[in-house]
């Protein structure tokens, strides 16, 4: 009996042992089969997650950030224990005990699923399993993936270790609101760093891996608090919190940025603008989109935030001045339906959803608003971000008397009848200049005319300010770098520079007389802006008064191949077409190219490359780009003599001769002093520049410079059309330049343009080009700089190879005799109806 019983139990034991052995063999076979083709876990040892690329100003302040996944990587050693403990309690309480997978957890999950008949299926994945799934396998729900997940989790524990696994998990996990990793989430939900978080805040973050949208702090508040308190209880039971800390945290309200309890970190960032978006465009091209958006780059921008605000202000003021002069109201084109206006809460919510520019500051902040009532008194408005006082916020009728609304039939309506109930508009507060106190609300609109403005250091090419339009949020198209427009006479300095390098001088006479040019489209008869002709005229006067005919004759004399070579050498064009009309700026280019070309004239003829970025560092702090390639010879010396600056060696290529650069600068100073920009520029330092106005005034320009800063402006409609009467570079863009440079020179200074060695001054009459005594003075006397060894011949006139009349009158300013005063007090009479016959010599025209 006993023997039989033992034999029975022995058989059972043998079968069980055999079954276990066979099970182990089968299980081993399954794991071996699935484990052969699994991805290697070794790659995670060099984990480099996608992280935010940030742009900093020169002062080290964050001005923008770019990321597809908003992540701030934090090494495991810098993550507070409280954060680790919260996520371990919520996700994997046996993290430091199991072998990568939790058998008890899996069994408990199976039992619960069976008991609930599949209604409650909880995850049994450990943190190593989640890392394996998220980083190496993907999220498909298959048994093969689950087995592979367990295998890789076990491998990870044995290869990279638990701390590295936890580092990857806490930096990789998605926690909602485009926040990846605990550091970004702490900033998003609480605007805090990890070491500033309280237990209740850490516990809330640990809730979010399950399903961030299911535990939204506002929409799912009660559910989020309940789950947070569950995590706090787990932390208490696991010994991470004492009883007092646990109870205090459990009773604490859920306070978040989303609920308005903390300010968002985004408020500390200025609104994205043309400058940082252009950096994105350029670095995406240079480094690739993947590296820029996920490489964790630290980008030091060249921007001067103070001057950037000034650039936006002066360009906006110039564009709005033109727009209001037209007297046409267009508004925003946005309206709210009647049902959205029933009460204040409703219209505020509806207005917040309207896509309209909110980045405009001109005299004061522009606010989106909705028209709630229109009477003879004016329009009552609901204004975003502004409390509604008793009686409401009103724009008076007199404020709308400047314009008429464009009707559906294209005609203009009655003056002052601009808005209707439901219209979404812009308004700003009108304030007193004396103390900034409020006067009233005033109606505003984004101008239809657009433009660009930028300023640059002439010696380094560092762009300190750039505004690509009236409002970035209204139009992201950057007109400073992307808009290709005709520069018109803004191109002429490069034609004159080519001539000066070809043997001409500022005193050389070129004939200003009618010409006819045969083209494929017919006969072209270029005109001066004044529709007049001025006869033989010195080069200086030609550029000061922007004479088109002289420029055409000059370009034909030296050859369009030479002109095009200079246009390409200065970077105005990649390839300039060899047409005479292009000497007048008819070929399109960008404002940035023009400003860069002017900078090379300003700095004495050295090549510079424009840049918006000083330096780029990778996520490890290594410099991978530096703009300034100059060598500092003395920077490695321990000390220098008092008052001795480090020696900087420039290895820049020379674009034009230094004397040529000085001559053209001097001639461009004349543009400001007595030429097409006379009376428009009022700086207390020497300044040079050139206006530009294209045919029919479709584009207007002014670009100018001091000894250290160059700035340029252009205005025009995005779809070019005439700007109307009185639209010139000197009347529209020169004042914008002047206002900006008032602030720029106050900050950066300026001085006389450096005179290069190798030349000497000769006084000439700027009307006739005749040589004058060294002691001559008077309004028509100018000291021109000539090269040493150069024996200038005065009185020779060039006609550019075009036929001309035999006895043309000279430039009309010399029709009346002028006098100059010598040093001994005597006077000499010059001019008096001089003619071409009196200045021709040797048959050269």
C-alpha positions in Angstrom: 0.0 0.0 0.0 2.7 2.4 1.0 4.9 1.3 -1.8 2.0 1.9 -4.3 1.3 5.3 -2.8 5.0 6.3 -3.1 5.1 4.9 -6.6 2.0 7.0 -7.5 3.4 10.2 -6.1 6.8 9.5 -7.6 5.2 9.2 -11.0 3.3 12.5 -10.5 6.6 14.2 -9.4 8.4 12.8 -12.4 5.7 14.0 -14.7 5.7 17.4 -13.1 9.5 17.6 -13.3 9.4 16.6 -16.9 6.6 19.1 -17.6 8.6 21.8 -15.9 11.7 20.8 -17.8 9.8 20.7 -21.1 8.1 24.1 -20.3 11.5 25.5 -19.6 12.9 24.2 -22.8 9.9 25.5 -24.8 10.0 28.8 -23.0 13.8 29.0 -23.6 13.2 28.1 -27.3 10.6 30.8 -27.6 12.8 33.4 -26.0 15.8 32.3 -28.1 13.7 32.4 -31.3 12.4 35.9 -30.6 15.6 37.1 -29.1 17.8 36.5 -32.2 16.5 39.3 -34.3 15.9 41.9 -31.6 17.6 45.3 -31.9 20.8 45.7 -29.9 20.5 47.5 -26.6 24.1 48.8 -26.9 22.9 51.9 -28.8 21.1 53.2 -25.7 24.4 53.5 -23.9 25.1 56.5 -26.1 21.6 57.9 -25.7 21.3 61.4 -27.2 17.6 62.4 -27.1 16.2 65.1 -29.3 16.4 68.3 -27.4 15.5 72.0 -27.8 17.6 74.3 -29.8 17.7 77.8 -28.2 18.6 81.2 -29.5 20.3 83.6 -27.1 20.9 87.4 -27.4 24.4 88.8 -26.8 23.5 89.3 -23.2 22.7 85.6 -22.8 19.0 85.9 -22.6 16.8 83.3 -24.3 14.9 85.0 -27.2 13.5 81.9 -28.9 13.5 78.2 -29.0 12.8 75.6 -31.6 11.9 71.9 -31.2 9.7 69.2 -32.6 9.7 67.6 -29.2 10.1 70.1 -26.4 12.7 68.4 -24.2 15.3 69.6 -21.7 17.8 66.9 -21.1 18.9 66.4 -17.5 21.6 63.9 -16.5 20.5 61.4 -13.9 22.8 62.8 -11.3 21.0 66.2 -11.6 17.5 64.8 -11.2 16.3 65.1 -7.6 15.6 61.9 -5.7 12.1 63.1 -5.1 11.4 63.0 -8.8 12.8 59.6 -9.2 10.9 58.3 -6.3 7.6 59.6 -7.6 7.9 58.0 -11.0 9.1 54.7 -9.5 6.2 54.7 -7.0 3.7 55.4 -9.8 5.2 53.1 -12.5 7.5 50.5 -11.1 7.7 50.2 -7.3 10.1 47.1 -7.6 12.4 49.0 -10.0 15.5 48.3 -7.9 14.7 44.7 -7.2 13.5 42.9 -10.4 15.6 41.7 -13.3 14.0 44.0 -15.8 10.6 42.5 -15.7 8.3 41.9 -12.7 6.9 38.4 -12.6 4.6 39.3 -9.7 3.3 42.3 -11.5 2.6 40.3 -14.6 0.8 37.6 -12.6 -1.3 40.3 -10.7 -2.2 41.9 -14.0 -3.3 38.5 -15.4 -5.4 37.7 -12.3 -7.1 41.1 -12.4 -7.9 40.8 -16.1 -9.4 37.3 -15.5 -11.5 38.4 -12.5 -12.8 41.4 -14.3 -13.4 39.4 -17.5 -11.2 41.8 -19.4 -12.8 45.0 -18.2 -9.8 46.1 -16.1 -6.6 45.4 -18.0 -3.7 47.2 -16.3 -0.2 47.4 -17.6 2.5 45.3 -16.1 5.4 46.9 -17.9 8.3 47.9 -15.8 10.3 51.0 -16.5 13.0 48.9 -18.4 10.2 47.4 -20.5 8.8 50.8 -21.3 12.2 52.0 -22.3 12.6 49.0 -24.5 9.2 49.5 -26.1 9.6 53.3 -26.6 13.2 53.3 -27.8 13.7 50.1 -29.7 10.4 48.2 -30.5 7.4 50.4 -31.0 4.0 50.3 -29.5 2.1 47.6 -31.4 0.0 45.3 -29.2 1.3 41.8 -30.1 2.6 38.9 -28.1 5.8 38.9 -30.1 6.5 42.5 -29.1 5.7 41.8 -25.4 8.2 38.9 -25.4 10.8 41.0 -27.1 10.2 43.8 -24.6 10.9 41.4 -21.7 14.1 40.1 -23.3 15.5 43.6 -24.1 14.5 44.8 -20.6 16.6 42.1 -19.0 19.5 42.8 -21.3 19.3 46.6 -20.5 19.5 45.9 -16.7 22.7 43.9 -17.3 24.3 46.2 -19.9 23.6 49.9 -19.3 22.4 49.6 -15.7 19.3 50.8 -13.8 20.4 54.5 -13.4 21.0 54.9 -17.1 17.6 53.3 -17.8 16.0 55.7 -15.4 17.8 58.6 -17.0 16.5 57.6 -20.5 13.0 57.1 -19.1 12.7 60.4 -17.3 14.1 62.4 -20.2 12.2 60.5 -22.9 8.7 60.1 -21.5 5.8 62.2 -23.1 4.0 64.2 -20.4 1.5 66.2 -22.5 1.5 69.8 -23.8 4.3 69.0 -26.2 6.6 68.4 -23.1 9.0 65.4 -23.3 10.9 64.5 -20.1 10.4 65.7 -16.6 12.4 69.0 -16.9 10.3 70.3 -19.8 7.1 69.2 -18.0 8.1 70.9 -14.8 8.5 74.1 -16.8 5.3 73.6 -18.7 3.0 72.9 -15.8 4.6 74.8 -13.0 7.2 77.1 -14.6 9.8 75.6 -12.2 13.0 73.7 -12.3 13.1 70.2 -11.0 14.7 71.1 -7.7 12.0 73.7 -7.0 9.1 71.1 -7.2 7.0 70.3 -4.2 5.9 66.6 -3.5 2.4 67.3 -4.8 3.8 68.7 -8.0 6.2 65.8 -8.5 3.3 63.4 -7.9 1.2 65.1 -10.5 3.9 64.8 -13.1 4.2 61.1 -12.2 0.5 60.7 -13.1 0.9 61.8 -16.7 2.7 58.9 -18.4 -0.5 56.9 -18.3 -2.5 59.3 -20.5 -1.7 63.1 -20.2 -5.0 64.2 -21.8 -7.0 62.1 -19.3 -5.4 64.0 -16.4 -5.5 67.5 -17.7 -5.2 69.9 -14.7 -8.2 72.0 -15.7 -10.5 69.8 -17.9 -10.0 66.7 -15.8 -9.2 68.3 -12.5 -10.9 65.9 -10.1 -9.6 62.9 -11.8 -6.1 64.4 -11.9 -6.2 65.2 -8.1 -7.4 61.6 -7.3 -4.6 60.0 -9.3 -2.1 62.5 -7.8 -3.1 61.5 -4.3 -2.8 57.8 -5.3 0.8 58.4 -6.3 1.4 60.3 -3.0 0.0 57.4 -1.0 2.4 55.0 -2.9 5.3 57.3 -2.1 4.3 57.3 1.6 3.9 53.5 1.7 7.2 53.0 0.0 8.9 55.2 2.6 9.7 58.2 0.3 7.5 60.6 2.3 6.9 60.9 6.0 3.3 61.1 7.3 3.4 64.9 7.7 4.7 65.6 4.2 2.2 63.1 2.7 -0.8 64.6 4.4 0.3 68.2 3.6 0.8 67.3 -0.1 -2.5 65.3 -0.3 -4.5 68.3 1.0 -2.7 70.8 -1.3 -4.8 72.1 -4.3 -3.6 71.3 -7.8 -2.0 74.6 -8.8 -0.7 74.8 -12.4 0.2 77.2 -15.2 -2.9 75.9 -17.1 -5.1 77.0 -14.3 -3.6 80.5 -14.1 -1.8 79.9 -10.8 1.7 80.5 -12.3 2.8 82.5 -15.2 3.8 80.5 -18.3 7.5 80.3 -19.1 6.5 81.5 -22.6 5.7 84.9 -21.3 9.4 85.3 -20.5 10.2 84.7 -24.2 9.6 87.6 -26.6 7.2 86.9 -29.4 8.8 85.1 -32.4 9.9 87.7 -35.0 11.6 88.0 -38.3 15.1 87.8 -36.8 14.9 84.5 -35.0 12.8 82.9 -37.8 15.5 83.9 -40.3 18.0 82.2 -38.1 15.8 79.1 -38.2 15.7 79.3 -42.0 19.5 79.7 -42.4 20.6 77.1 -39.9 18.1 74.6 -41.1 19.8 75.0 -44.5 23.3 74.8 -43.1 22.9 72.1 -40.5 19.8 70.2 -41.7 16.3 70.3 -40.3 16.8 67.3 -38.0 19.9 68.7 -36.3 18.4 72.2 -35.9 15.1 71.1 -34.4 16.4 68.2 -32.2 20.2 68.8 -31.8 20.0 70.9 -28.6 22.0 73.7 -30.3 22.9 76.8 -28.4 22.9 79.7 -30.8 24.3 83.1 -29.9 22.5 85.6 -32.1 24.0 89.0 -33.3 20.8 90.8 -32.4 20.8 93.9 -30.3 17.3 93.7 -28.7 17.1 97.4 -28.1 17.9 98.2 -31.7 15.6 95.5 -32.9 12.7 97.1 -31.1 13.7 100.4 -32.7 13.9 98.9 -36.2 10.4 97.5 -35.8 9.1 100.8 -34.5 10.5 103.1 -37.2 9.5 100.8 -40.1 6.0 100.4 -38.7 5.7 104.2 -38.2 6.8 104.8 -41.8 4.4 102.2 -43.3 1.5 103.4 -41.2 2.1 107.0 -42.1 1.8 106.2 -45.8 -1.3 103.9 -45.2 -3.2 106.6 -43.3 -2.4 109.2 -45.9 -4.3 107.0 -48.4 -7.5 107.3 -46.3 -8.8 103.8 -47.1 -10.1 101.5 -44.4 -9.7 97.7 -44.9 -9.8 96.4 -41.4 -8.9 92.8 -40.5 -11.5 91.1 -42.6 -12.5 89.1 -39.5 -15.9 89.1 -37.8 -17.7 87.4 -34.9 -21.3 86.1 -35.3 -24.1 87.7 -33.3 -24.3 84.7 -31.0 -20.7 85.2 -29.9 -21.6 88.7 -28.6 -24.3 87.8 -26.1 -22.2 88.5 -23.0 -18.6 89.4 -22.1 -17.5 85.9 -21.3 -18.7 84.7 -24.7 -17.1 87.4 -26.8 -13.8 87.2 -24.9 -13.6 83.5 -25.6 -14.6 83.9 -29.2 -12.1 86.8 -29.7 -9.3 84.8 -28.2 -9.8 82.2 -30.9 -9.5 84.7 -33.8 -6.2 84.5 -35.6 -5.0 88.1 -35.7 -1.7 89.8 -35.1 -0.9 90.3 -31.4 2.7 91.3 -31.8 2.3 95.0 -32.8 3.7 97.7 -30.6 3.6 101.2 -32.1 3.4 104.0 -29.6 1.5 101.6 -27.5 0.4 97.9 -27.7 -2.2 97.1 -30.3 -5.0 95.0 -29.0 -7.5 92.8 -30.8 -11.1 94.1 -30.2 -14.6 93.4 -31.4 -17.2 96.0 -32.2 -20.2 95.6 -29.8 -22.2 98.7 -30.7 -22.1 101.5 -33.4 -23.7 104.9 -32.7 -23.3 108.5 -33.8 -21.0 108.8 -30.8 -18.6 106.2 -32.2 -18.0 102.5 -31.7 -18.2 100.6 -28.4 -15.6 97.9 -28.2 -14.7 94.7 -26.3 -11.0 94.7 -26.1 -8.8 91.7 -25.4 -6.9 91.9 -22.2 -8.5 95.1 -21.1 -11.2 95.4 -18.5 -14.5 96.8 -19.5 -15.3 100.0 -17.5 -18.8 101.3 -16.7 -20.1 102.7 -20.0 -17.7 100.6 -22.1 -14.6 101.2 -24.1 -15.3 103.6 -27.0 -13.6 104.8 -30.2 -15.0 108.2 -30.9 -16.5 109.1 -34.3 -13.8 111.7 -34.8 -11.1 109.0 -34.7 -12.6 107.4 -37.7 -13.0 110.5 -39.9 -9.6 110.0 -41.6 -10.8 107.1 -43.8 -13.5 105.7 -46.0 -14.3 102.0 -46.3 -13.8 100.1 -49.5 -17.2 98.7 -50.5 -17.9 95.4 -52.2 -18.4 97.2 -55.5 -14.9 98.6 -55.2 -16.1 102.2 -54.5 -15.3 104.1 -51.3 -18.1 104.6 -48.8 -18.9 107.6 -46.6 -16.1 109.1 -44.6 -16.0 107.8 -41.0 -18.4 104.9 -41.6 -15.8 102.2 -41.1 -17.1 99.4 -38.8 -20.1 97.3 -38.1 -21.1 95.3 -35.1 -19.1 92.0 -34.9 -16.1 93.4 -36.8 -12.8 92.4 -35.3 -10.4 95.3 -35.3 -7.1 96.5 -33.9 -7.1 99.4 -31.3 -4.4 101.0 -29.3 -4.5 103.5 -26.4 -3.7 107.1 -27.3 -1.6 108.5 -24.5 0.0 111.8 -23.6 3.6 112.3 -24.6 4.3 114.1 -21.4 3.3 111.5 -18.8 1.9 108.5 -20.8 -1.5 109.0 -19.3 -4.5 107.6 -21.2 -6.5 109.8 -23.5 -8.7 107.5 -25.5 -8.8 104.4 -27.7 -7.9 104.8 -31.4 -8.7 102.5 -34.3 -5.7 101.0 -36.3 -5.2 98.7 -39.2 -2.2 96.7 -40.6 -1.1 98.7 -43.7 -1.4 97.1 -47.1 2.0 98.5 -48.0 4.9 96.5 -46.7 8.7 96.8 -46.5 11.9 95.7 -44.8 14.6 97.2 -42.7 17.9 95.9 -41.5 21.1 97.3 -39.8 24.5 95.8 -39.8 28.0 96.3 -38.4 30.1 97.4 -41.4 33.3 95.7 -40.1 32.0 92.3 -39.2 28.7 91.8 -41.1 26.9 91.2 -37.8 23.2 92.0 -38.3 22.0 93.9 -35.2 18.4 94.5 -36.3 16.1 93.2 -39.0 12.4 93.8 -39.5 10.9 91.9 -42.4 7.4 93.5 -42.5 4.9 95.3 -40.4 4.0 92.3 -38.2 5.5 88.8 -38.1 2.2 87.3 -36.9 0.3 89.1 -39.8 2.8 87.9 -42.4 5.9 85.6 -41.8 7.3 86.4 -45.2 10.6 88.2 -44.5 10.9 91.1 -46.9 14.5 91.9 -45.8 15.9 88.6 -47.0 13.3 86.9 -49.1 11.6 89.6 -51.2 13.4 90.2 -54.5 12.8 93.8 -55.6 14.2 96.3 -58.0 16.7 98.4 -56.1 16.5 101.3 -58.6 19.1 104.0 -58.0 20.2 102.2 -54.8 22.4 100.2 -57.2 24.1 103.2 -58.7 27.0 103.4 -56.2 28.3 100.1 -57.5 28.3 101.5 -61.1 30.2 104.5 -59.9 32.6 102.4 -58.0 33.3 100.3 -61.1 34.0 103.6 -63.0 36.3 104.9 -60.3 38.3 101.7 -60.4 38.4 102.0 -64.2 40.3 105.4 -64.2 37.5 107.9 -63.7 37.5 110.4 -60.9 34.8 112.2 -59.0 35.6 115.3 -61.1 35.3 113.4 -64.5 32.6 115.0 -66.8 29.9 112.8 -68.2 27.3 114.2 -70.5 23.7 114.3 -69.3 21.8 114.5 -72.6 19.0 112.5 -74.3 19.9 109.0 -75.7 18.0 106.3 -77.5 18.8 102.6 -77.2 17.4 100.0 -79.5 16.1 96.9 -77.6 14.1 93.8 -78.6 11.0 95.6 -77.2 11.7 98.8 -79.2 13.4 102.1 -78.7 14.2 102.8 -75.0 14.6 106.5 -74.1 15.8 106.6 -70.5 14.8 109.7 -68.5 16.0 111.5 -65.4 13.4 111.7 -62.6 13.0 115.4 -63.3 12.3 114.8 -67.0 15.1 117.3 -67.7 18.7 117.0 -69.1 21.6 118.9 -67.6 24.5 118.6 -70.1 28.1 117.9 -69.1 28.2 117.2 -65.3 30.8 115.9 -62.9 30.5 112.3 -61.6 29.9 113.6 -58.1 26.9 115.7 -59.1 25.6 112.7 -61.1 25.4 110.4 -58.0 24.3 113.2 -55.7 21.4 114.1 -57.9 20.9 110.5 -59.1 21.1 111.2 -62.8 19.9 108.2 -64.8 21.2 109.4 -68.2 24.7 109.9 -66.8 24.7 106.4 -65.2 23.7 104.8 -68.5 26.4 106.7 -70.4 28.9 105.8 -67.8 27.9 102.1 -67.8 28.2 102.0 -71.6 31.6 103.7 -71.4 33.2 101.2 -69.0 31.1 98.3 -70.4 28.3 96.3 -68.8 30.7 93.4 -68.3 32.6 95.5 -65.8 29.4 96.8 -64.1 28.1 93.2 -63.8 31.4 92.0 -62.4 31.1 94.6 -59.6 27.5 93.8 -59.0 28.5 90.1 -58.5 31.7 91.0 -56.6 29.7 92.9 -54.0 27.2 90.1 -53.8 24.3 92.1 -55.1 23.6 89.4 -57.6 24.8 85.8 -58.2 24.7 86.5 -61.9 23.9 90.0 -63.2 22.5 90.2 -66.7 24.5 92.5 -69.1 21.7 94.9 -70.0 22.1 98.6 -69.7 18.8 99.0 -67.8 20.4 97.0 -65.0 22.8 99.8 -64.4 19.7 101.7 -63.1 18.8 98.8 -60.8 16.2 97.1 -62.8 17.4 93.6 -61.9 15.8 92.3 -58.7 17.8 91.6 -55.5 17.2 91.6 -51.7 17.6 94.2 -49.1 20.1 92.1 -47.2 22.3 91.9 -50.3 22.2 95.7 -50.9 23.0 96.4 -47.2 25.9 94.0 -47.3 27.3 95.7 -50.4 27.0 99.1 -48.8 28.8 97.8 -45.8 31.8 96.9 -48.0 31.9 100.4 -49.3 31.7 101.7 -45.7 34.5 99.6 -44.3 37.0 100.6 -47.0 36.4 97.9 -49.5 36.8 94.7 -47.5 34.6 91.7 -48.1 32.3 90.7 -45.3 29.7 88.0 -45.0 26.4 89.0 -43.4 25.4 86.9 -40.4 22.6 86.7 -37.8 24.7 84.3 -35.7 27.9 84.8 -33.8 28.4 81.2 -32.7 26.7 77.8 -32.6 27.5 75.2 -29.9 26.3 71.6 -29.9 24.6 69.9 -26.9 28.0 69.2 -25.3 29.2 72.8 -25.5 31.5 72.3 -28.5 31.7 75.3 -30.9 30.6 74.0 -34.3 30.3 77.4 -36.0 32.0 80.8 -35.4 31.4 83.7 -37.7 34.4 85.9 -36.9 37.4 84.2 -38.5 39.8 87.1 -37.7 42.9 86.2 -35.7 43.6 87.8 -32.3 47.4 87.8 -32.1 47.7 89.1 -28.6 44.8 87.3 -27.0 47.0 84.5 -25.7 49.4 86.9 -24.1 49.2 86.9 -20.3 49.1 90.7 -20.1 49.5 93.8 -22.3 50.9 97.2 -21.7 48.4 99.7 -20.2 46.4 101.3 -22.9 47.4 98.8 -25.6 44.6 96.9 -27.3 45.0 93.4 -28.6 46.1 93.2 -32.2 43.4 91.8 -34.6 44.6 90.5 -37.9 42.1 90.6 -40.7 42.4 88.0 -43.4 39.4 89.4 -45.4 39.6 89.7 -49.2 39.6 93.2 -50.7 36.6 93.9 -53.0 37.7 97.3 -54.2 40.6 99.6 -53.8 40.6 101.5 -50.5 40.9 104.9 -52.3 38.0 104.0 -54.5 35.9 103.1 -51.4 36.8 106.5 -49.9 35.9 108.4 -53.1 32.5 106.7 -53.4 31.8 107.3 -49.7 32.6 111.0 -50.1 30.3 111.2 -53.1 27.6 109.5 -51.2 28.0 112.0 -48.3 27.0 114.6 -50.9 23.8 112.7 -51.5 22.8 113.4 -47.9 24.2 116.9 -47.7 22.8 118.4 -50.9 21.5 115.6 -53.1 18.3 113.5 -53.2 18.3 113.0 -49.4 19.1 116.6 -48.5 17.3 117.7 -45.4 16.1 114.2 -44.5 19.0 113.0 -42.4 19.9 114.8 -39.2 22.7 112.9 -37.5 25.6 114.4 -35.5 28.2 112.2 -37.1 29.3 111.9 -40.8 26.8 109.9 -42.8 26.6 108.7 -46.4 23.8 107.1 -48.4 21.8 106.7 -51.5 18.1 106.9 -52.3 16.4 104.6 -54.8 13.0 105.0 -56.5 12.0 102.6 -59.3 9.8 103.4 -62.3 6.3 104.6 -61.3 7.5 104.6 -57.7 6.7 100.9 -57.2 9.6 100.5 -54.8 11.3 103.2 -52.7 14.7 102.7 -51.0 17.3 104.4 -48.8 20.5 102.7 -47.7 23.1 104.6 -45.7 26.0 104.2 -43.3 28.2 105.9 -40.7 31.7 104.8 -39.9 30.5 101.7 -38.1 26.8 101.0 -38.8 25.0 100.5 -42.2 21.2 100.4 -42.5 18.7 100.0 -45.3 15.0 100.4 -45.9 12.7 99.6 -48.7 8.9 99.9 -49.1 6.4 98.7 -51.6 3.3 96.6 -52.1 3.9 92.8 -52.1 2.4 92.8 -55.6 4.2 95.8 -57.0 2.1 98.7 -58.1 2.7 102.5 -58.1 2.8 104.1 -54.6 1.4 107.4 -56.0 2.6 111.0 -56.0 5.2 112.1 -53.7 6.5 108.5 -53.1 10.3 108.6 -53.2 13.2 107.0 -51.4 14.1 110.3 -49.9 10.6 111.1 -48.7 9.6 107.7 -47.3 12.6 105.6 -46.5 15.2 108.2 -45.6 13.2 109.4 -42.5 12.9 105.8 -41.3 16.7 105.5 -41.6 17.2 108.8 -39.8 15.0 107.9 -36.9 16.8 104.5 -36.4 20.3 105.9 -36.8 19.5 108.6 -34.2 19.3 105.8 -31.6 22.1 103.7 -33.2 24.6 106.6 -33.2 23.7 107.4 -29.6 24.6 103.9 -28.7 27.4 103.0 -31.1 28.8 106.4 -31.9 30.5 107.2 -35.2 33.2 109.3 -36.6 34.9 110.6 -39.7 35.4 108.1 -42.5 39.1 107.0 -42.4 41.2 108.5 -45.2 43.4 105.7 -46.7 47.1 106.4 -47.5 48.3 106.8 -51.0 46.3 109.9 -52.1 46.0 113.6 -51.9 43.2 116.2 -51.9 42.5 118.6 -54.8 39.7 121.3 -54.6 37.3 121.3 -57.5 34.1 123.1 -58.5 31.4 120.5 -58.0 29.2 122.0 -60.7 31.8 122.1 -63.5 34.5 119.8 -62.4 37.1 122.6 -62.8 40.2 122.6 -60.6 40.3 125.4 -58.0 43.1 126.9 -55.9 44.0 125.1 -52.7 42.7 128.0 -50.7 39.3 128.2 -52.4 36.1 128.1 -50.3 32.4 128.4 -50.9 29.3 126.2 -51.3 30.4 124.9 -54.7 33.9 123.9 -53.5 34.6 120.3 -52.7 37.9 118.6 -51.9 38.2 115.4 -53.9 40.7 112.7 -53.1 43.0 111.5 -55.9 45.6 108.8 -56.0 49.2 109.7 -55.7 51.0 109.6 -59.0 47.7 110.2 -60.8 47.7 113.4 -62.9 44.0 114.1 -63.3 43.0 115.8 -66.5 40.2 118.3 -66.0 37.7 119.4 -68.6 37.3 116.2 -70.6 33.7 115.0 -71.1 32.6 111.4 -71.8 29.4 110.7 -73.6 29.4 106.9 -73.3 29.6 106.4 -77.0 26.1 107.9 -77.7 25.5 110.6 -80.2 24.8 114.1 -78.8 24.2 117.7 -79.8 27.1 120.0 -80.4 26.5 122.7 -77.8 24.5 121.5 -74.8 24.0 123.6 -71.7 25.8 122.5 -68.6 24.2 121.5 -65.3 21.7 124.3 -64.7 23.1 125.3 -61.3 26.0 127.0 -63.1 23.9 129.1 -65.4 24.3 131.9 -63.0 27.9 132.9 -62.3 29.2 131.7 -58.9 32.1 133.1 -56.9 34.7 131.5 -54.6 36.7 133.2 -51.9 40.5 132.7 -51.7 42.5 132.8 -48.5 43.7 136.4 -49.1 40.0 137.6 -49.2 39.8 138.1 -53.0 37.0 136.5 -55.0 37.1 134.7 -58.3 34.1 134.4 -60.6 33.4 131.0 -62.1 30.7 129.6 -64.4 28.1 131.7 -66.2 26.3 129.8 -68.9 29.1 127.5 -69.7 28.5 125.1 -72.6 29.8 121.8 -73.8 32.0 123.6 -76.3 33.8 125.4 -73.4 34.8 122.2 -71.7 35.6 119.8 -74.5 39.2 119.0 -75.2 41.1 116.8 -77.6 37.9 115.5 -79.2 37.1 113.3 -76.3 33.5 113.4 -75.1 
